């Protein structure tokens, strides 16, 4: 069963790079935004890389880091491509305090 959230998703990563999401799919909120929060569940500290996200059709998106610690990212979807691309593939780029890197892919669904 697919779980869906509105406006926010939490991404939890452990020391072995296992990841989980608070929801399988997330839909932007009424402001067309999705807040992605990283949570580390081990001794490693995971943060977003300098270019934190790659979006397949990125002309319709902007992203903004929201905290000085590198764990909260807001993605804004203009919604202009809703009929062409109801689901989007994001690749989120994270790194750990000891140099490990990981690419993850939460699923974003248009409103």
N, C-alpha and C positions, 0 to 999 in steps of 0.2 A: 504494500500500500504506500503510495506517494504522500509525503507530508508537504504542506505548502505554508509559507509564511508571507507576511506583507511588510515590506519596508526594512527588514533587517534579517541578517543571518549571522550566526556565530560559528566560526570554524575552529575546531579544537584539534591540536596537533601534539602528539607525544614524542618522546625521544627517539623512537624507531621510525618516525615519519608516518605513522598511522594517523589518519585524519577522519574526522566526523563532522557532520553539519547539523545544526539545530533543525533544519528542514531540508528536504530533498530538492525543493524548488522554492524560489522566492519571487514575489511580484513587487514591483516598485510601489511605494506609497502614493498618496494623493499629490505629492510634489514630484512624482516620477523619480524618487530616490530609493536606493538600497544602501543601508549601512552594513558593512562587513567588519566584524570584530574578530580578531585573532585571540585565542586563548591557548596558552602553553600548559600541557598537563604532565610535565616532568621536570627534570633539572635544566633542560635547554629552554632558552627564551627565543621564541619565534617572533619576527617582525616582518613587515613588508619591505621588499627590496626598493631601490631608488626608482625604478619604473615598476610600480606595484601590480599593474594589470595590463593585459593585452585583450582587446575585444575585437571579434571578427569583423564587424561592420562599425568601426569606431567613429565614423563621422557623426553618429547619433548619440554619442556618449561623452561625458566628462567625468573626471574623478578628482577627488580632493582628499589628501590626508587630513584627519581630524584631531590628531593628538600628537604631542611631541615624542611619545614613546613608540610610534610606528605600528600600533596595533589596531587602529580604527581608520577605515577608509569609506568615504561616501562616493557612490557611483550614481550619476544622474543620467537618466535615459530620456531623450527628447520625445520619444514615442513616435517620431515621424515615420518610422519604418514598420509600424505595427502589422500592417497587412502582408508585407513581404517576409518578415522574420518574427513570428510570434514568440519564438524561443531564441535565446542568445547563448553563445558559447563564450564564456570569459575564461581566461587563464590568469590566475592570480599567482604572483611570484613572491615567495617568502624565503627568508634566510634565518639561520639560527645564530646564536651568539658564538658558536664554535665553528662556523663556516659552512655548515650543511645548507643546501638549497633544495627547494621543493616547489613544483608547479602544481596547483590545484584548480579544480574546475567546478565551482558552484553553478547551478543552472538558474538562469534568470528568465522569467516568463513575463511578457508584456501584459499590462492591465487590459 
